Amino acid sequence: MTRSLLLAALLLALPAAHAQDWNDDADPTQSAQAAAHQAYTARLADELARGGGARELALAALLRTAADAPQARAPDGEAPSRAAPRNPQIDAWLRDAAAKAGDDQIALQLVVAAMPAGSQPRREAARRWQAADSGNLMPLLYAGVTGDALLAAARTATRADARVYEGVRWIASAYRRHPPTAVEQSALGAGEAFDTDEAAAVSAMVLWAAVAMPAYGPLAEACGPDMLRAIPARRDDCRHVATLLAQTPSSIADERAGLGMLRSLATTPAERADVDARQRRMDWRMLEWGRIAQQQPRSGAAQFARLLADPSIGGEQQLVDRVLQEAGVKADPPPGWQPPRR
C-alpha cells in the first residue's frame, strides 16, 4: 500500500496503541489521519451496534474501545492527567453480544477479544467457545487457567484452529458495509486514492492480529526448562500442545510458537535438526512474501484483498503458498540458505 493508505488501514484497525502520540513536532497529516480515524471508528461502532447481532455488537465494543483510547499527548502538548474511565456502553454491548452469541464461534472469539484480560466474563466466553468447538486447543489459551489446568485440558485437543481468516473475512465485510464517507476517505488517504476493499481487508487483518491472537507466554512458561526439570512428566503434555500449534495452525504466529516450543523440547540432534529445518523454511517463506509484497503497488494490498476473498484459502499458510506460487517462487529455501539474522 502507499504509505498513506497503509497508515489509514492501520488507524482503522489498531486499538489502544492506535492513538496518535501528539507532540509539538507531530506530522500534521498524520495528526489529521488520527483524528479522522477516531471519528470514523466511533461512527462505525455505533452503526454496527444498531445492527444488534452478536458479532456486530462485539466488534462495535472493540472499535469503541479504540475510538475512546486517550491520546498519548493532547494537541496542546499536555499529557492526559489520568486514564479515561471505561465507557459503560462497551460493557452493555458486550453483555448483549454474549447473550446473543449462542454457539457462534466467531462471535464468541470477538467477545473474548473485547473483554478485559483475566475477567470472569472473558473466561466464561472462552469456556463457551471451547464447548462450541470441542477438540480445539485455541479457546483454552484465553480461558485464564493455570498452566497445569491448561495442559491437562489440552490432552483431548486434536487441532489448533483460531479460525483466523473466517474471522478476518467477516470483519472485512463489516468495514465494507459501512465504508468511510467521501470526506473521511479524503482525510484517511491524505489526498491519495482510497480503495475501500483494500483498506477493509488490511484493517480487518490488523485488527484481528492486534486483539484476537493469544498470548503464548503462559504456555511457554509452563513448558519452560525450569518447569520441565521440576515436573518431568509434563514434557509429553507440552509436546502435544506444541505439535498441535506447529502442525495444525491457521496463522503463522501459531506455527512459530509451536516450533519454538518444539525446539526447546527437543532432546536429540535429529529432533533439533528437524525443527531447525522447519523454522528455516518458515523464515524463507515469510521473507519472500515480504519481498514480493514490496515489489507490488501498495505493498501487495490488492493481492491480499483478492486472496482473502478466495474461500479456498483456509489460513495464512495457504495464502503465503498462493503468493509464492503466483510469483514463481519455490516454497522451500535453496540448499544452505540461512535467514539474515543467523
Summary of the structure (lengths in Angstrom):
residues: 342
radius of gyration: 21.2
end to end distance: 29.5
largest distance: 61.4
contacts: 1097
relative contact order: 0.11
helix: 67%
strand: 1%
